[in-house]
Amino acid sequence: MKTAVFSTRSYDKALLTAANARAGHELIFLQDRLTASTASLAAGCEAVCVFVNDNVDAEVLTLLAAQGTRLVATRSTGYNQIDAAAAAGLGIEVVRVTSYSPYSVAEFAVGLLLAVNRKIARASARTRDGNFELDGLMGFDLHGKTVGVIGTGKIGTIFARIMLGFGCTVLGYDQYRNPDFEAMGGNYASSADLVHDCDVISLHCPLTDQTRHIVNAESLARAKRGAILINTSRGALVDTEAAIAALKTGQLGGLAIDVYEQESNLFFQDLSSTIIEDDVIQRLVSFHNVIVTGHQAFFTQEAIGQIMQTTIESISAFESGAELVNRVPVG
Ligand code: NAI
């Protein structure tokens, strides 16, 4: 099936091509992000393959539908960038990668926690510069601390299991109770209690209308002074301006983010030779107790391989009229 692959990077092209070897779909690789102004590049493509920062809103979907697109396949678990209701109204199917190595993201979240708490990036930068001082590098033992997990699904539960292995008490907050989380020793709490009691909070819920800015000025004011916040889920879960205000007063003791509310203008590009116009990200990276990475938590060999394989399988299933097991729910 003729498929326009937006936001292609070299690894997307290599791995999607390998996954497509037997299926033989006609893949058109495009470096551009999908937006209303680039949608015409998919003219004549029955399928469009997108990533997290493509804009698949009602306007773009209408343009795609008019050009004959009938399937949108996102190379991600999260699908908040796609207006699934508008797609359904236009007769466009939407599929995602429901499941791929959740260890990739959970392990990265643990890495961010260790890095920000023990100042590993700062220490490394110092030693490169010949500075072997320890002043300013003190962290705290994770053993014996209380870690909060917001969203105890696949990734959150694995993150929780690793934290239990460190000897932490783990509290969870979710709309639904996950028996695996409780069986391993996690305890559910209200969001207010979790925020109040935890030394570390890690976000693992999807971005929805209910979870947008779930971390905000009010919740940060109720948090333990000096708590560390980790976000590997979606940028808009955190009100970034409120986080900056809490970092300035020391109420927030550390912040490590792999995702950022305005990341679509920045991430997955080399902007090192340009002037970054986003003052919020520039303020964030100026804090010594903040680590920002560019949406790489999923980026392991295992996860990427599964993402590409599932994406090709979904396109093949659509072409043959088979059941779409990775269909995005509407509403
Ligand atoms: P999942 O669907 O297994 O778990 C999400 C959990 O969040 C579920 O238990 C769900 O009940 C809970 N949840 C939903 N709405 C909630 C609410 N209003 N309040 C509290 N909990 C709520 O998803 P999975 O695979 O664990 O992924 C979690 C998120 O991680 C994804 O939605 C995505 O945004 C993010 N992600 C980030 C990646 C990265 O590279 N940084 C890669 C993959 C996923």
Boltz pocket constraint, residues with backbone or C-beta under 6 A from the ligand:
constraints:
  - pocket:
      binder: B
      contacts: [[A, 77], [A, 78], [A, 98], [A, 102], [A, 105], [A, 150], [A, 151], [A, 152], [A, 153], [A, 154], [A, 155], [A, 156], [A, 173], [A, 174], [A, 175], [A, 176], [A, 203], [A, 204], [A, 205], [A, 206], [A, 207], [A, 208], [A, 210], [A, 211], [A, 232], [A, 233], [A, 234], [A, 258], [A, 259], [A, 295], [A, 296], [A, 297], [A, 298], [A, 299]]
      max_distance: 6.0
